[in-house]
């Protein structure tokens, strides 16, 4: 006779806990929800506009990386 599914699942969860893991529940956006694609598009356009507006950011990041390289990179 086979073990009921709930007992097998519990046994697996107990083994995972014994190995130092714990369960975590993660909620993600529902991609099937009406308006999801429109909201993605809206946010992408905002990011693109902000990126295009950050003309000095590349120079700042390059200078920061160069500065880091002087002290920490071999």
N, CA, C and O atoms as a Maestro MAE file, in Angstrom:
{
 s_m_m2io_version
 :::
 2.0.0
}

f_m_ct {
 s_m_title
 :::
 protein
 m_atom[296] {
  # First column is atom index #
  i_m_mmod_type
  r_m_x_coord
  r_m_y_coord
  r_m_z_coord
  i_m_residue_number
  s_m_chain_name
  s_m_pdb_residue_name
  s_m_pdb_atom_name
  i_m_atomic_number
  :::
  1 25 0.837 -1.181 0.000 1 A "UNK " " N  " 7
  2 3 0.000 0.000 0.000 1 A "UNK " " CA " 6
  3 2 0.878 1.239 0.000 1 A "UNK " " C  " 6
  4 15 1.852 1.304 0.750 1 A "UNK " " O  " 8
  5 25 0.549 2.228 -0.831 2 A "UNK " " N  " 7
  6 3 1.370 3.425 -0.932 2 A "UNK " " CA " 6
  7 2 1.026 4.426 0.172 2 A "UNK " " C  " 6
  8 15 -0.071 4.417 0.730 2 A "UNK " " O  " 8
  9 25 1.990 5.276 0.462 3 A "UNK " " N  " 7
  10 3 1.801 6.314 1.474 3 A "UNK " " CA " 6
  11 2 0.922 7.427 0.913 3 A "UNK " " C  " 6
  12 15 1.127 7.855 -0.223 3 A "UNK " " O  " 8
  13 25 -0.058 7.905 1.690 4 A "UNK " " N  " 7
  14 3 -0.887 9.014 1.204 4 A "UNK " " CA " 6
  15 2 -0.018 10.236 0.868 4 A "UNK " " C  " 6
  16 15 1.018 10.473 1.490 4 A "UNK " " O  " 8
  17 25 -0.457 10.983 -0.105 5 A "UNK " " N  " 7
  18 3 0.310 12.129 -0.583 5 A "UNK " " CA " 6
  19 2 0.623 13.101 0.556 5 A "UNK " " C  " 6
  20 15 1.754 13.574 0.667 5 A "UNK " " O  " 8
  21 25 -0.350 13.398 1.389 6 A "UNK " " N  " 7
  22 3 -0.129 14.367 2.470 6 A "UNK " " CA " 6
  23 2 0.993 13.924 3.413 6 A "UNK " " C  " 6
  24 15 1.749 14.760 3.909 6 A "UNK " " O  " 8
  25 25 1.106 12.615 3.664 7 A "UNK " " N  " 7
  26 3 2.186 12.120 4.524 7 A "UNK " " CA " 6
  27 2 3.535 12.237 3.839 7 A "UNK " " C  " 6
  28 15 4.530 12.578 4.478 7 A "UNK " " O  " 8
  29 25 3.576 11.956 2.535 8 A "UNK " " N  " 7
  30 3 4.840 12.098 1.788 8 A "UNK " " CA " 6
  31 2 5.277 13.556 1.756 8 A "UNK " " C  " 6
  32 15 6.456 13.864 1.930 8 A "UNK " " O  " 8
  33 25 4.327 14.443 1.534 9 A "UNK " " N  " 7
  34 3 4.647 15.879 1.497 9 A "UNK " " CA " 6
  35 2 5.161 16.326 2.855 9 A "UNK " " C  " 6
  36 15 6.158 17.044 2.935 9 A "UNK " " O  " 8
  37 25 4.493 15.911 3.923 10 A "UNK " " N  " 7
  38 3 4.930 16.294 5.265 10 A "UNK " " CA " 6
  39 2 6.316 15.752 5.575 10 A "UNK " " C  " 6
  40 15 7.134 16.438 6.189 10 A "UNK " " O  " 8
  41 25 6.583 14.514 5.150 11 A "UNK " " N  " 7
  42 3 7.898 13.910 5.371 11 A "UNK " " CA " 6
  43 2 8.972 14.724 4.639 11 A "UNK " " C  " 6
  44 15 10.043 14.985 5.186 11 A "UNK " " O  " 8
  45 25 8.674 15.117 3.412 12 A "UNK " " N  " 7
  46 3 9.638 15.921 2.633 12 A "UNK " " CA " 6
  47 2 9.862 17.276 3.286 12 A "UNK " " C  " 6
  48 15 10.998 17.740 3.376 12 A "UNK " " O  " 8
  49 25 8.787 17.917 3.743 13 A "UNK " " N  " 7
  50 3 8.916 19.221 4.413 13 A "UNK " " CA " 6
  51 2 9.720 19.087 5.698 13 A "UNK " " C  " 6
  52 15 10.558 19.937 5.997 13 A "UNK " " O  " 8
  53 25 9.476 18.040 6.447 14 A "UNK " " N  " 7
  54 3 10.237 17.825 7.678 14 A "UNK " " CA " 6
  55 2 11.718 17.639 7.372 14 A "UNK " " C  " 6
  56 15 12.572 18.164 8.086 14 A "UNK " " O  " 8
  57 25 12.025 16.894 6.315 15 A "UNK " " N  " 7
  58 3 13.423 16.685 5.930 15 A "UNK " " CA " 6
  59 2 14.083 17.993 5.529 15 A "UNK " " C  " 6
  60 15 15.236 18.245 5.879 15 A "UNK " " O  " 8
  61 25 13.361 18.821 4.802 16 A "UNK " " N  " 7
  62 3 13.913 20.112 4.408 16 A "UNK " " CA " 6
  63 2 14.165 21.000 5.629 16 A "UNK " " C  " 6
  64 15 15.192 21.673 5.712 16 A "UNK " " O  " 8
  65 25 13.233 20.998 6.562 17 A "UNK " " N  " 7
  66 3 13.414 21.776 7.791 17 A "UNK " " CA " 6
  67 2 14.621 21.262 8.580 17 A "UNK " " C  " 6
  68 15 15.404 22.050 9.110 17 A "UNK " " O  " 8
  69 25 14.763 19.967 8.651 18 A "UNK " " N  " 7
  70 3 15.896 19.376 9.372 18 A "UNK " " CA " 6
  71 2 17.238 19.758 8.736 18 A "UNK " " C  " 6
  72 15 18.264 19.804 9.414 18 A "UNK " " O  " 8
  73 25 17.216 20.027 7.440 19 A "UNK " " N  " 7
  74 3 18.458 20.425 6.765 19 A "UNK " " CA " 6
  75 2 18.703 21.929 6.859 19 A "UNK " " C  " 6
  76 15 19.640 22.450 6.254 19 A "UNK " " O  " 8
  77 25 17.845 22.631 7.631 20 A "UNK " " N  " 7
  78 3 18.084 24.056 7.867 20 A "UNK " " CA " 6
  79 2 17.294 24.988 6.973 20 A "UNK " " C  " 6
  80 15 17.528 26.196 6.986 20 A "UNK " " O  " 8
  81 25 16.372 24.462 6.204 21 A "UNK " " N  " 7
  82 3 15.574 25.310 5.319 21 A "UNK " " CA " 6
  83 2 14.221 25.607 5.957 21 A "UNK " " C  " 6
  84 15 13.768 24.889 6.848 21 A "UNK " " O  " 8
  85 25 13.591 26.668 5.491 22 A "UNK " " N  " 7
  86 3 12.248 26.973 5.951 22 A "UNK " " CA " 6
  87 2 11.398 27.399 4.772 22 A "UNK " " C  " 6
  88 15 11.924 27.945 3.802 22 A "UNK " " O  " 8
  89 25 10.104 27.165 4.832 23 A "UNK " " N  " 7
  90 3 9.232 27.537 3.713 23 A "UNK " " CA " 6
  91 2 9.019 29.048 3.652 23 A "UNK " " C  " 6
  92 15 8.964 29.728 4.676 23 A "UNK " " O  " 8
  93 25 8.901 29.546 2.438 24 A "UNK " " N  " 7
  94 3 8.641 30.959 2.198 24 A "UNK " " CA " 6
  95 2 7.556 31.049 1.139 24 A "UNK " " C  " 6
  96 15 7.604 30.351 0.127 24 A "UNK " " O  " 8
  97 25 6.585 31.908 1.376 25 A "UNK " " N  " 7
  98 3 5.520 32.107 0.394 25 A "UNK " " CA " 6
  99 2 5.840 33.368 -0.401 25 A "UNK " " C  " 6
  100 15 6.143 34.410 0.182 25 A "UNK " " O  " 8
  101 25 5.775 33.280 -1.720 26 A "UNK " " N  " 7
  102 3 6.084 34.406 -2.599 26 A "UNK " " CA " 6
  103 2 4.863 34.725 -3.444 26 A "UNK " " C  " 6
  104 15 4.294 33.846 -4.091 26 A "UNK " " O  " 8
  105 25 4.470 35.980 -3.431 27 A "UNK " " N  " 7
  106 3 3.359 36.446 -4.256 27 A "UNK " " CA " 6
  107 2 3.928 37.174 -5.463 27 A "UNK " " C  " 6
  108 15 4.818 38.012 -5.322 27 A "UNK " " O  " 8
  109 25 3.426 36.863 -6.632 28 A "UNK " " N  " 7
  110 3 3.891 37.495 -7.865 28 A "UNK " " CA " 6
  111 2 2.704 38.117 -8.595 28 A "UNK " " C  " 6
  112 15 1.561 37.717 -8.376 28 A "UNK " " O  " 8
  113 25 2.972 39.091 -9.462 29 A "UNK " " N  " 7
  114 3 1.874 39.708 -10.214 29 A "UNK " " CA " 6
  115 2 1.149 38.682 -11.088 29 A "UNK " " C  " 6
  116 15 1.759 37.757 -11.625 29 A "UNK " " O  " 8
  117 25 -0.143 38.865 -11.214 30 A "UNK " " N  " 7
  118 3 -0.965 38.007 -12.069 30 A "UNK " " CA " 6
  119 2 -0.901 38.561 -13.486 30 A "UNK " " C  " 6
  120 15 -1.515 39.587 -13.781 30 A "UNK " " O  " 8
  121 25 -0.167 37.893 -14.357 31 A "UNK " " N  " 7
  122 3 0.017 38.393 -15.721 31 A "UNK " " CA " 6
  123 2 -1.251 38.294 -16.558 31 A "UNK " " C  " 6
  124 15 -1.317 38.862 -17.648 31 A "UNK " " O  " 8
  125 25 -2.250 37.586 -16.065 32 A "UNK " " N  " 7
  126 3 -3.510 37.438 -16.801 32 A "UNK " " CA " 6
  127 2 -4.547 38.492 -16.401 32 A "UNK " " C  " 6
  128 15 -5.632 38.557 -16.979 32 A "UNK " " O  " 8
  129 25 -4.206 39.300 -15.424 33 A "UNK " " N  " 7
  130 3 -5.140 40.316 -14.942 33 A "UNK " " CA " 6
  131 2 -5.317 41.406 -16.009 33 A "UNK " " C  " 6
  132 15 -4.344 41.831 -16.633 33 A "UNK " " O  " 8
  133 25 -6.542 41.848 -16.213 34 A "UNK " " N  " 7
  134 3 -6.765 42.929 -17.188 34 A "UNK " " CA " 6
  135 2 -5.946 44.173 -16.804 34 A "UNK " " C  " 6
  136 15 -5.913 44.574 -15.641 34 A "UNK " " O  " 8
  137 25 -5.304 44.757 -17.780 35 A "UNK " " N  " 7
  138 3 -4.511 45.961 -17.548 35 A "UNK " " CA " 6
  139 2 -3.058 45.695 -17.213 35 A "UNK " " C  " 6
  140 15 -2.266 46.632 -17.119 35 A "UNK " " O  " 8
  141 25 -2.689 44.424 -17.028 36 A "UNK " " N  " 7
  142 3 -1.309 44.104 -16.651 36 A "UNK " " CA " 6
  143 2 -0.321 44.572 -17.728 36 A "UNK " " C  " 6
  144 15 0.674 45.224 -17.411 36 A "UNK " " O  " 8
  145 25 -0.586 44.249 -18.972 37 A "UNK " " N  " 7
  146 3 0.320 44.628 -20.065 37 A "UNK " " CA " 6
  147 2 0.407 46.144 -20.190 37 A "UNK " " C  " 6
  148 15 1.487 46.686 -20.424 37 A "UNK " " O  " 8
  149 25 -0.716 46.827 -20.037 38 A "UNK " " N  " 7
  150 3 -0.715 48.293 -20.113 38 A "UNK " " CA " 6
  151 2 0.134 48.896 -18.995 38 A "UNK " " C  " 6
  152 15 0.877 49.852 -19.218 38 A "UNK " " O  " 8
  153 25 0.022 48.337 -17.801 39 A "UNK " " N  " 7
  154 3 0.824 48.840 -16.675 39 A "UNK " " CA " 6
  155 2 2.308 48.572 -16.899 39 A "UNK " " C  " 6
  156 15 3.140 49.419 -16.577 39 A "UNK " " O  " 8
  157 25 2.650 47.411 -17.442 40 A "UNK " " N  " 7
  158 3 4.049 47.113 -17.777 40 A "UNK " " CA " 6
  159 2 4.589 48.119 -18.783 40 A "UNK " " C  " 6
  160 15 5.694 48.640 -18.633 40 A "UNK " " O  " 8
  161 25 3.796 48.380 -19.803 41 A "UNK " " N  " 7
  162 3 4.187 49.343 -20.832 41 A "UNK " " CA " 6
  163 2 4.394 50.729 -20.228 41 A "UNK " " C  " 6
  164 15 5.373 51.407 -20.543 41 A "UNK " " O  " 8
  165 25 3.465 51.154 -19.353 42 A "UNK " " N  " 7
  166 3 3.555 52.472 -18.724 42 A "UNK " " CA " 6
  167 2 4.844 52.585 -17.900 42 A "UNK " " C  " 6
  168 15 5.556 53.585 -17.986 42 A "UNK " " O  " 8
  169 25 5.131 51.562 -17.113 43 A "UNK " " N  " 7
  170 3 6.337 51.595 -16.289 43 A "UNK " " CA " 6
  171 2 7.608 51.544 -17.133 43 A "UNK " " C  " 6
  172 15 8.593 52.208 -16.812 43 A "UNK " " O  " 8
  173 25 7.589 50.767 -18.199 44 A "UNK " " N  " 7
  174 3 8.753 50.690 -19.082 44 A "UNK " " CA " 6
  175 2 9.038 52.034 -19.729 44 A "UNK " " C  " 6
  176 15 10.196 52.429 -19.868 44 A "UNK " " O  " 8
  177 25 7.979 52.742 -20.126 45 A "UNK " " N  " 7
  178 3 8.162 54.069 -20.718 45 A "UNK " " CA " 6
  179 2 8.731 55.050 -19.695 45 A "UNK " " C  " 6
  180 15 9.564 55.888 -20.040 45 A "UNK " " O  " 8
  181 25 8.292 54.954 -18.450 46 A "UNK " " N  " 7
  182 3 8.842 55.813 -17.400 46 A "UNK " " CA " 6
  183 2 10.333 55.541 -17.185 46 A "UNK " " C  " 6
  184 15 11.127 56.470 -17.041 46 A "UNK " " O  " 8
  185 25 10.698 54.273 -17.165 47 A "UNK " " N  " 7
  186 3 12.105 53.910 -16.983 47 A "UNK " " CA " 6
  187 2 12.935 54.392 -18.166 47 A "UNK " " C  " 6
  188 15 14.029 54.924 -17.984 47 A "UNK " " O  " 8
  189 25 12.418 54.207 -19.374 48 A "UNK " " N  " 7
  190 3 13.146 54.649 -20.573 48 A "UNK " " CA " 6
  191 2 13.337 56.153 -20.563 48 A "UNK " " C  " 6
  192 15 14.410 56.644 -20.914 48 A "UNK " " O  " 8
  193 25 12.305 56.893 -20.165 49 A "UNK " " N  " 7
  194 3 12.409 58.356 -20.111 49 A "UNK " " CA " 6
  195 2 13.428 58.780 -19.060 49 A "UNK " " C  " 6
  196 15 14.218 59.694 -19.297 49 A "UNK " " O  " 8
  197 25 13.417 58.126 -17.904 50 A "UNK " " N  " 7
  198 3 14.376 58.456 -16.854 50 A "UNK " " CA " 6
  199 2 15.790 58.123 -17.295 50 A "UNK " " C  " 6
  200 15 16.726 58.863 -16.992 50 A "UNK " " O  " 8
  201 25 15.953 57.020 -18.005 51 A "UNK " " N  " 7
  202 3 17.268 56.614 -18.489 51 A "UNK " " CA " 6
  203 2 17.796 57.611 -19.513 51 A "UNK " " C  " 6
  204 15 18.973 57.971 -19.487 51 A "UNK " " O  " 8
  205 25 16.932 58.054 -20.407 52 A "UNK " " N  " 7
  206 3 17.347 59.024 -21.421 52 A "UNK " " CA " 6
  207 2 17.683 60.369 -20.796 52 A "UNK " " C  " 6
  208 15 18.479 61.130 -21.345 52 A "UNK " " O  " 8
  209 25 17.088 60.660 -19.666 53 A "UNK " " N  " 7
  210 3 17.280 61.942 -18.992 53 A "UNK " " CA " 6
  211 2 18.526 61.956 -18.107 53 A "UNK " " C  " 6
  212 15 18.921 63.018 -17.626 53 A "UNK " " O  " 8
  213 25 19.148 60.805 -17.886 54 A "UNK " " N  " 7
  214 3 20.288 60.696 -16.981 54 A "UNK " " CA " 6
  215 2 21.601 60.749 -17.749 54 A "UNK " " C  " 6
  216 15 22.385 59.800 -17.721 54 A "UNK " " O  " 8
  217 25 21.837 61.871 -18.439 55 A "UNK " " N  " 7
  218 3 23.025 61.975 -19.286 55 A "UNK " " CA " 6
  219 2 24.329 61.904 -18.507 55 A "UNK " " C  " 6
  220 15 25.317 61.379 -19.019 55 A "UNK " " O  " 8
  221 25 24.357 62.411 -17.300 56 A "UNK " " N  " 7
  222 3 25.586 62.392 -16.520 56 A "UNK " " CA " 6
  223 2 25.805 61.105 -15.750 56 A "UNK " " C  " 6
  224 15 26.874 60.910 -15.172 56 A "UNK " " O  " 8
  225 25 24.822 60.226 -15.730 57 A "UNK " " N  " 7
  226 3 24.930 59.008 -14.940 57 A "UNK " " CA " 6
  227 2 26.059 58.107 -15.429 57 A "UNK " " C  " 6
  228 15 26.803 57.563 -14.613 57 A "UNK " " O  " 8
  229 25 26.200 57.938 -16.734 58 A "UNK " " N  " 7
  230 3 27.272 57.093 -17.261 58 A "UNK " " CA " 6
  231 2 28.645 57.609 -16.837 58 A "UNK " " C  " 6
  232 15 29.512 56.834 -16.433 58 A "UNK " " O  " 8
  233 25 28.833 58.924 -16.931 59 A "UNK " " N  " 7
  234 3 30.126 59.502 -16.528 59 A "UNK " " CA " 6
  235 2 30.370 59.281 -15.035 59 A "UNK " " C  " 6
  236 15 31.484 58.954 -14.624 59 A "UNK " " O  " 8
  237 25 29.324 59.462 -14.228 60 A "UNK " " N  " 7
  238 3 29.441 59.250 -12.789 60 A "UNK " " CA " 6
  239 2 29.804 57.798 -12.472 60 A "UNK " " C  " 6
  240 15 30.701 57.543 -11.668 60 A "UNK " " O  " 8
  241 25 29.113 56.852 -13.097 61 A "UNK " " N  " 7
  242 3 29.374 55.437 -12.841 61 A "UNK " " CA " 6
  243 2 30.767 55.031 -13.301 61 A "UNK " " C  " 6
  244 15 31.451 54.276 -12.611 61 A "UNK " " O  " 8
  245 25 31.191 55.523 -14.457 62 A "UNK " " N  " 7
  246 3 32.545 55.214 -14.940 62 A "UNK " " CA " 6
  247 2 33.599 55.767 -13.989 62 A "UNK " " C  " 6
  248 15 34.580 55.086 -13.692 62 A "UNK " " O  " 8
  249 25 33.408 57.001 -13.508 63 A "UNK " " N  " 7
  250 3 34.356 57.595 -12.568 63 A "UNK " " CA " 6
  251 2 34.380 56.818 -11.258 63 A "UNK " " C  " 6
  252 15 35.449 56.605 -10.685 63 A "UNK " " O  " 8
  253 25 33.216 56.394 -10.778 64 A "UNK " " N  " 7
  254 3 33.153 55.620 -9.534 64 A "UNK " " CA " 6
  255 2 33.860 54.280 -9.705 64 A "UNK " " C  " 6
  256 15 34.593 53.842 -8.818 64 A "UNK " " O  " 8
  257 25 33.641 53.635 -10.837 65 A "UNK " " N  " 7
  258 3 34.287 52.353 -11.091 65 A "UNK " " CA " 6
  259 2 35.800 52.520 -11.195 65 A "UNK " " C  " 6
  260 15 36.560 51.700 -10.681 65 A "UNK " " O  " 8
  261 25 36.224 53.576 -11.855 66 A "UNK " " N  " 7
  262 3 37.656 53.844 -11.973 66 A "UNK " " CA " 6
  263 2 38.260 54.101 -10.596 66 A "UNK " " C  " 6
  264 15 39.351 53.619 -10.291 66 A "UNK " " O  " 8
  265 25 37.549 54.861 -9.771 67 A "UNK " " N  " 7
  266 3 38.024 55.153 -8.428 67 A "UNK " " CA " 6
  267 2 38.123 53.884 -7.592 67 A "UNK " " C  " 6
  268 15 39.087 53.710 -6.846 67 A "UNK " " O  " 8
  269 25 37.145 53.001 -7.708 68 A "UNK " " N  " 7
  270 3 37.193 51.729 -6.990 68 A "UNK " " CA " 6
  271 2 38.392 50.895 -7.440 68 A "UNK " " C  " 6
  272 15 39.047 50.238 -6.631 68 A "UNK " " O  " 8
  273 25 38.665 50.934 -8.733 69 A "UNK " " N  " 7
  274 3 39.749 50.133 -9.277 69 A "UNK " " CA " 6
  275 2 41.109 50.511 -8.736 69 A "UNK " " C  " 6
  276 15 42.015 49.679 -8.683 69 A "UNK " " O  " 8
  277 25 41.256 51.756 -8.337 70 A "UNK " " N  " 7
  278 3 42.556 52.204 -7.824 70 A "UNK " " CA " 6
  279 2 42.908 51.537 -6.513 70 A "UNK " " C  " 6
  280 15 44.084 51.286 -6.248 70 A "UNK " " O  " 8
  281 25 41.910 51.241 -5.680 71 A "UNK " " N  " 7
  282 3 42.196 50.732 -4.354 71 A "UNK " " CA " 6
  283 2 41.923 49.254 -4.156 71 A "UNK " " C  " 6
  284 15 42.584 48.604 -3.346 71 A "UNK " " O  " 8
  285 25 40.963 48.720 -4.880 72 A "UNK " " N  " 7
  286 3 40.518 47.358 -4.552 72 A "UNK " " CA " 6
  287 2 40.807 46.315 -5.602 72 A "UNK " " C  " 6
  288 15 40.895 45.135 -5.265 72 A "UNK " " O  " 8
  289 25 40.956 46.682 -6.841 73 A "UNK " " N  " 7
  290 3 41.162 45.688 -7.896 73 A "UNK " " CA " 6
  291 2 42.644 45.464 -8.101 73 A "UNK " " C  " 6
  292 15 43.440 46.402 -8.052 73 A "UNK " " O  " 8
  293 25 42.997 44.245 -8.326 74 A "UNK " " N  " 7
  294 3 44.404 43.910 -8.557 74 A "UNK " " CA " 6
  295 2 44.635 43.643 -10.004 74 A "UNK " " C  " 6
  296 15 45.759 43.343 -10.405 74 A "UNK " " O  " 8
  :::
 }
 m_bond[295] {
  # First column is bond index #
  i_m_from
  i_m_to
  i_m_order
  :::
  1 1 2 1
  2 2 3 1
  3 3 4 2
  4 3 5 1
  5 5 6 1
  6 6 7 1
  7 7 8 2
  8 7 9 1
  9 9 10 1
  10 10 11 1
  11 11 12 2
  12 11 13 1
  13 13 14 1
  14 14 15 1
  15 15 16 2
  16 15 17 1
  17 17 18 1
  18 18 19 1
  19 19 20 2
  20 19 21 1
  21 21 22 1
  22 22 23 1
  23 23 24 2
  24 23 25 1
  25 25 26 1
  26 26 27 1
  27 27 28 2
  28 27 29 1
  29 29 30 1
  30 30 31 1
  31 31 32 2
  32 31 33 1
  33 33 34 1
  34 34 35 1
  35 35 36 2
  36 35 37 1
  37 37 38 1
  38 38 39 1
  39 39 40 2
  40 39 41 1
  41 41 42 1
  42 42 43 1
  43 43 44 2
  44 43 45 1
  45 45 46 1
  46 46 47 1
  47 47 48 2
  48 47 49 1
  49 49 50 1
  50 50 51 1
  51 51 52 2
  52 51 53 1
  53 53 54 1
  54 54 55 1
  55 55 56 2
  56 55 57 1
  57 57 58 1
  58 58 59 1
  59 59 60 2
  60 59 61 1
  61 61 62 1
  62 62 63 1
  63 63 64 2
  64 63 65 1
  65 65 66 1
  66 66 67 1
  67 67 68 2
  68 67 69 1
  69 69 70 1
  70 70 71 1
  71 71 72 2
  72 71 73 1
  73 73 74 1
  74 74 75 1
  75 75 76 2
  76 75 77 1
  77 77 78 1
  78 78 79 1
  79 79 80 2
  80 79 81 1
  81 81 82 1
  82 82 83 1
  83 83 84 2
  84 83 85 1
  85 85 86 1
  86 86 87 1
  87 87 88 2
  88 87 89 1
  89 89 90 1
  90 90 91 1
  91 91 92 2
  92 91 93 1
  93 93 94 1
  94 94 95 1
  95 95 96 2
  96 95 97 1
  97 97 98 1
  98 98 99 1
  99 99 100 2
  100 99 101 1
  101 101 102 1
  102 102 103 1
  103 103 104 2
  104 103 105 1
  105 105 106 1
  106 106 107 1
  107 107 108 2
  108 107 109 1
  109 109 110 1
  110 110 111 1
  111 111 112 2
  112 111 113 1
  113 113 114 1
  114 114 115 1
  115 115 116 2
  116 115 117 1
  117 117 118 1
  118 118 119 1
  119 119 120 2
  120 119 121 1
  121 121 122 1
  122 122 123 1
  123 123 124 2
  124 123 125 1
  125 125 126 1
  126 126 127 1
  127 127 128 2
  128 127 129 1
  129 129 130 1
  130 130 131 1
  131 131 132 2
  132 131 133 1
  133 133 134 1
  134 134 135 1
  135 135 136 2
  136 135 137 1
  137 137 138 1
  138 138 139 1
  139 139 140 2
  140 139 141 1
  141 141 142 1
  142 142 143 1
  143 143 144 2
  144 143 145 1
  145 145 146 1
  146 146 147 1
  147 147 148 2
  148 147 149 1
  149 149 150 1
  150 150 151 1
  151 151 152 2
  152 151 153 1
  153 153 154 1
  154 154 155 1
  155 155 156 2
  156 155 157 1
  157 157 158 1
  158 158 159 1
  159 159 160 2
  160 159 161 1
  161 161 162 1
  162 162 163 1
  163 163 164 2
  164 163 165 1
  165 165 166 1
  166 166 167 1
  167 167 168 2
  168 167 169 1
  169 169 170 1
  170 170 171 1
  171 171 172 2
  172 171 173 1
  173 173 174 1
  174 174 175 1
  175 175 176 2
  176 175 177 1
  177 177 178 1
  178 178 179 1
  179 179 180 2
  180 179 181 1
  181 181 182 1
  182 182 183 1
  183 183 184 2
  184 183 185 1
  185 185 186 1
  186 186 187 1
  187 187 188 2
  188 187 189 1
  189 189 190 1
  190 190 191 1
  191 191 192 2
  192 191 193 1
  193 193 194 1
  194 194 195 1
  195 195 196 2
  196 195 197 1
  197 197 198 1
  198 198 199 1
  199 199 200 2
  200 199 201 1
  201 201 202 1
  202 202 203 1
  203 203 204 2
  204 203 205 1
  205 205 206 1
  206 206 207 1
  207 207 208 2
  208 207 209 1
  209 209 210 1
  210 210 211 1
  211 211 212 2
  212 211 213 1
  213 213 214 1
  214 214 215 1
  215 215 216 2
  216 215 217 1
  217 217 218 1
  218 218 219 1
  219 219 220 2
  220 219 221 1
  221 221 222 1
  222 222 223 1
  223 223 224 2
  224 223 225 1
  225 225 226 1
  226 226 227 1
  227 227 228 2
  228 227 229 1
  229 229 230 1
  230 230 231 1
  231 231 232 2
  232 231 233 1
  233 233 234 1
  234 234 235 1
  235 235 236 2
  236 235 237 1
  237 237 238 1
  238 238 239 1
  239 239 240 2
  240 239 241 1
  241 241 242 1
  242 242 243 1
  243 243 244 2
  244 243 245 1
  245 245 246 1
  246 246 247 1
  247 247 248 2
  248 247 249 1
  249 249 250 1
  250 250 251 1
  251 251 252 2
  252 251 253 1
  253 253 254 1
  254 254 255 1
  255 255 256 2
  256 255 257 1
  257 257 258 1
  258 258 259 1
  259 259 260 2
  260 259 261 1
  261 261 262 1
  262 262 263 1
  263 263 264 2
  264 263 265 1
  265 265 266 1
  266 266 267 1
  267 267 268 2
  268 267 269 1
  269 269 270 1
  270 270 271 1
  271 271 272 2
  272 271 273 1
  273 273 274 1
  274 274 275 1
  275 275 276 2
  276 275 277 1
  277 277 278 1
  278 278 279 1
  279 279 280 2
  280 279 281 1
  281 281 282 1
  282 282 283 1
  283 283 284 2
  284 283 285 1
  285 285 286 1
  286 286 287 1
  287 287 288 2
  288 287 289 1
  289 289 290 1
  290 290 291 1
  291 291 292 2
  292 291 293 1
  293 293 294 1
  294 294 295 1
  295 295 296 2
  :::
 }
}
